Amino acid sequence: MEPASSLWVSTKLPEASLRHLHLDEPAKPTPSSFKLGDAAQTAIGLSALSAAYFYQLRTGVEQDVSVDSRHAGLEFHSEAHYTLDGVKPGSVWDSIAGLYKTLNGGYVRIHTNLPHHRKGILDILDIPDNPTVTRFQVQQALIRWDSIDFETEAARRGMCATAYRSFDEWNAHPQAEALRGLPPITLTKIGEAPKRRPTGGTRPLDGIRVLDLSRVIAGPVAGRALAAHGADVLLVTSPHLPALPVLDADTSRGKRTTQLDLNTPEGRAKLGELCEEADVFVQAYRPGALEAKGFGVGVGSPGMVYASLNAWGWDGPWKDRRGFDSLVQTATGFNADEGAAFREPHPRPLPMQALDHAAGYLLAFGINAALCKTLTEGGSWEVRVSLAAVGQWIRSLGRVPVPAEQIDEHVEELLVDWEGERKMRALRHAAIMSATPVKVGNAPMGLDMHLPEWLPI
């Protein structure tokens, strides 16, 4: 309970509420040398406990929250455990994404899942972008680069690649210094507003309206967690960006989806109207992108909770760089130490996108904590989570011997049916609430399935 207690207390929520949280001790192992089971049950448990505390403030009803660490570990890889019409999803990775050798025994990891990122990386390598490009071609080009030089050039062009480092090498990096001592989640009061009026409901977040402007995994997982506790979560994406079908199907569960073109006055005006009636704004755009369109911190009515997620944090030389879980793992030393723990001669990634999932649930925890503060203190609040700070927190949990057990066995018993145009079976939420069971609802099979409007309260 120590990791959960420390994070809970850091948000200045009442320590007495921790008696309602029940976690495995010790956590069940995952196929990793890092304590990913502890991280999973802690992040999911705090997300649920904070929702339960918000419900207590609204209704006076207390309840217990329990999380099975094996189930939580599976939920940290939820995109691999659902089926559509009985068929498992395909790979989430582009054909050339991944780790490559570079000059002098180094490595670099490239992230090419989005078409413009793929083309940008291939442009640096002077390889024409077409479907026939092979990993061999990419390897032959990258072996001529120094890993740090390639990382620097990719960043200069706004592309996504990081050099492979050990923990010691990362610890000496200026970006690591900028993060040192920072918690994985921060809450800051950014404006004055009257205290929120408490109202009832059958679930903790009934009546809470959430704008979810995030893609890939971490931000969408936060919105999915809020929807599980009753929030009306409206996922807003751009019609100009490509869909990520394998991920979108999983992370949009429980939400409604719509698309707005924020490059047009009409799209910005409609989002502005939605903001005026929203309680929470979640965004994971590259730094500065939404501010330039008028949707930065302070948007919406007084009392808004503005939640931001980025890769590298808000200070330091890398604060404006793009990044994804796999890149943060590689840059910050996880791949090096995981490979060493398994006695492998090459880097080894974590068995799931653990930084993403942990960041998503911790972001949901922070949002719920901020909503609690709108009831007890009033005000508008900003919540910040970065993948690199979350990685730093996971490192702080310690290590375990490499386990032989596999947590994927008997996953079928944890699957439930979701409503939608196709038959979907996916993991039920890992948090068990004694008074307000989590919601199993709709699974939209597209990113533009609903009108850009709120459900009536």
N, C-alpha and C positions, 0 to 999 in steps of 0.2 A: 504493500500500500504506500510505501514511501514516495515513489515517483508521483503517484496520484495526489497524495497529500501536499507535496511541495508545489505542484502546479496549481492545485485548487486554492491554496492559501495565497499564492502569488497574485491572484486576481482579487483578493480581499473579500471573497465570499466566506460565509460563516463556517468555521472549522467543524462545528457540531454536525453539519450536514453530511460529513464524510462517514458517519456511522451508518448511513443508508446505502453505502456503496460496498458491494461484495465482489471481490476479485479472487481468482485462483492464486494461491501462494504455496509453492512456486508456480509460475506460469508453465503451461505445457510447451515443450520445445518445438521450434520450427527448424527447417533444414538450413540453419545459419549459425555462425559463431556469435552473432549479436543477439541480444535479448529482444527479438522482434515480437515474441508472444507477450512480453511485458509491455512493450510499446503499444501493441495493438489493443490489449484489454484496457490499458490506462487511457489512451486517447478516446476510444469508444465509450468507456465508462464515464469519463468526465463530460463528454458530449451529452450523454443521457442524464447524468446526475444534475447538470446545470439546467437541462430542460425540466427535470422534476422539481428543482428548486424554484424555477420561474412559475411553475404550476402551483407550488405551495404558496408563493407570494400572491398569486391571483385568487386562489380558492381556499387556502388554509389546509389543503389536503397534503399530507406527507406520504411518501412511498419509498420502497426499497428498489434499488437498481442492482442487478447482478449481470456479470459478463463472464462467459466461459472463454478461457484464453485460446483453446483450440478453434472455437468458432470465430473468435476475433481474428486469429491468424489467417483463417480462410477468407474472412471478409476483407482483409488487406490484399487479397488477390481476387476480388469479386468478379473482375472482368473475365476471368478464366473459368468461372463456374456456373455460367447461365447457359440455357439452351433456347433457341427459337425454333418452334415446330419440331422439337426433339433433336435439333442439330446444334453442336457446340460452335462457339464463334471461331473465326479464323484468327490468325496472328495479328497482333496490334502493331507489328513492326514493318516498316518499309524494307524492301529487299536488300538495300545496301546500308541500312542503319547498323551501327555497332562499333566494335573495337577493332583497331588496326595497328599493326606494327609501324614504327617510324624509325628514323635514323638513330643510330647509337643505342639500340636496345629499348627505345621508348615506345609508348603507345599513345594513341589518341582515339577518343570516341566521338563519332558524329551522330547527329540526330537529324533524320531526313524524313520524318513521318508526314510533314506538310509539304505539298508540292513546291512552294517557293523556297523552303529551306533546302530541299533536295537539290533544286536547280542551283541555288547559291553555292552550296558545297561543291557541286560538280564544276561550276564555273571557276572556282579557285583552282581546282585540279586540272582545268582545261580539258574536261571530258564532256562531249555533247550529251545533253539530257535526253535519253530515250529509254523505253522499257527494256531494252536488251542490255543495258549496262550491268556488268557483273561485279561481284565483290573482288574478283581477281584484278579487274581493271583498276578499281579504286585502290586496292592494296599496292599495285605496281606504282601508282602515282604517289601515294602517301609515304612509301618507303624512302622517297627522296626528300621528305620534309623532316625538319626537327619538330618535335611535338609542341614545344612552347611557341615556336614561330607560327605553326599552323593554327594553334589556338588563338594567337594574337591576330592573325590575318582574318580568321573567321569572325572574331568579335568586331574587328574594324568594319567588316561588311554587314554586320548585323545578323550573322549566321550562328549556328548552334554546334559547337564542338569544344571539347575540353581535353587537355593533356592529362595523362595518368600520373598520379602522385601518390606517395605514401603518406601516412598520417604525419610523420615528421616533416615531410616536405610541405604539406598543407599548413601545419602549425606555424611554419616560418613565413607563410604568405601574408601579404598585407591585408587581404580580404579576411583571412582567419583572424587576424589581429582586430579588425573592425567588429567582428562578431563575438570576440571573447567575452564571456561572462553574461551575454545576453540570453534571456529566457526564450523558449521557442514561440511564445505568444506574448504580445503586449496589448494593454488596453489603455487608452488615453481619452480623457474628457476633452472635447474640442469645442464645445459651445454650451450655452445655457438653454434650458427648456423646462417647462413645468413637469412635475412628476407624472408618469403615465398612470392613467386611471385603471385600477385592476378590474378585470372582467373574467367571467367564468368560461367554461368550455369543457368538452369531453376529453381533449388532449392538450398537452402543455402549450403548444404554439397555435392553437385555434385562433383565427383572426389576425395572425401575424402575416404580413405581406412581404415577400422577399423577391427582389430583383437579382437574378443570377446571371452575371455577365462574365462567365468563365468557361474555359474549354479544357480538354484532355482529362486529367484525373483529380488533382487536389481540390481546386475550387468546386467542380461539380460534385465531388463527394460531400463537401460541406453542405451544399444545397440539398443533396439527397437526404442527408441526416436531418436537416431542418424539416423537410417534407415528411419524414417518417414520424415526426412528433407533431404533425398537424398543420404546419405552415403552408400557405398558398405560395408556392415557389414558381415563379415565371422565368424560365430560361430564355434569355434574349441573345440571339446570335446574329451574325452578319450574313446576308445572302451572298456575299462575295467570297466568303471563306469556305474551304472544302469541309464536308462532313467527315467525321471519324466514326463510321458506323459501328465498329466493334465496341469502342468505348462509349459512344453516345447511347447505345441501347441500354447499357448497364447503368451509367451515371445519371440518366434522365428519369429513372424510375421514381414515380411519385410526383413528378413535376408536370407543369404545362409548358409547351414550347412555342415560341414565336420568333419572327425575324424582323429586324429593323435595320435600315441602311443609315448609319449615323454620319455618312458623308453627305446626306441631303438634309435641307432644313426641315422637311416633313418628318424624317426619321428622328432627328434630334428633338423636335417639338413633341412627338408622341412619347419618347422616352422621358422627357421632362414632365409630361402629364402623369406618367406612371410613378415617377419619383415623388411627386407631391403627395401621393397616397401610400407610398411604401414605408415600411418600418425598417427594412434592412436592404442595403445595397452591397452585393458581393462582386468583386472584380479581380481579375487576374490578367489584365492586359499588360503589355510591356510598359515600363515606367514612363509616365508622361502622356501616354496615348489618349486616355480618357479625359485628362485635365485639358488637353488641347481642344477637346470637343465640348467642354463645359460641364463635365461630369466627374470632377475631382472631389476631394474631401470637402464636406460642407454642403453638398448638393441635397436637394429635397427640403422637407419641412423640419423645423426644430424637433429634436428627439430621434433623428435618424441614427442608425448604427451603420457605419461605413466600414466594410471589412475588405482588406487588401491582402493579396498573396503575391509574392514574387520569389525568384530563385535564390538570390544572393544577399538579401537584406537591403536596408535603406541607407547605409553608410559604407564607405570603403571604395576602392577603385573599381570594383565590379558591380556596384549597385545598379547600374543601368543596363547590364548585360542580360540577354535572354538566357534561359536555362530550363532544363527539364530534370526530373528525378535521376535518370540514368547518367546525365552529365555531372550532376552534383555528386553522385556516388563516386564517379571516376576521379573527379578533381580533388575531392576532399579526403581520399584515402581508403574508402570502404572496399573498393575492388581489390586493392593491394592486400589489405589485412584479411579479407575473406579468402583470397587465394592462398595466402600463407597458412591460414587455419586449416584448410582442406589439403594442405601439402601439395598444391598444384603448381606447376611451373609457369603459370600465366595468371593474369587477373581474373577474378571471379565476381560476377555481379551478385547482389542480394537476390534471394529467390522470388521476390516480388517487388513492385514499386513501393517499397515501404515508406520512403520519405514522403511521397505523394499522399498516400492514404493517411499516414499519421498527421500530415499537415492539414488535410481536409477535415478530419475529426477535431483536431485542436482548433481549427478556425471556427467550426460549429460551436465548440465549447466557449471560445471567446465571444462569439456573437450572443450566445445565450447568457453569458455572464454580463455582457453589456446591456442586454435587455432587462436583466434583473436590476441593474443600476438605474435604468430609466424609471423603474418603479420605486426604488428606495431613495434615489438621489435626484432624479431628473437629469436633464442634460442630453447633449448629443455626444456620440462616442465613436472613436476609431479603433479598430482591431487590426493588428498586423501579425502576419505569420510568414516566415521565409523557409524555403526548403533547406537552405544551408544551416539555419539555426535549429531546425528540427533534427537534421543530421547530427549536429553537435549535441543535442539532447539525447538522441539514441546512443551515441557513443558514451555518454555519461552513465548510462544504465549498466555498463559493464559487459562482460563476455561470458560465454558458456562453452563447455566442450562441444565439439561438433556432434550433433545427435544423429542416431540411426533412424529414428522414427520419422514417418511421413504423416503429415496432417491431412492429406487429401483423401484418405480412406473414409468411406461411409459419409461422403459429403451429401449424398442424396437425401439423407434424413433431415437436412437443414434447408432444403429447397422448398419454396412455396410458389403457387401460381400467381401471376400478375395479369391484370386485365389489359387488353389492347387488341389491335388489329391482327396480331399473330399470337400464337400460344407461346408464352414465355414462362419459364421456370427459373427462378433465381434465388439466391440466398436470402433468407429472412434476416432482419436486423439482429446483430449479436447481443444487443442490450435487452434484457428482460425487465420490464417495468411492472411493478406489482399493482398499480392502480390505473395506469393509462397505457395499455398495450400499444406498441408501435403500429403504424398504419401500413397495410399492404394494399396498394391501390392500382392506379393506372400506370402503364408503361408505354409512353408514346413512342411510336416507331418512326419518328422523323423530327426534324428541327423546326418545322413550321406547321404544327398541327392545331394551333389555337390562335384566337384573335389577341392582339396586344391590349388586354383589359384585365381588370381584377375580378375575381369572383365576389359576389355579394357577401357581406358579413352578416 
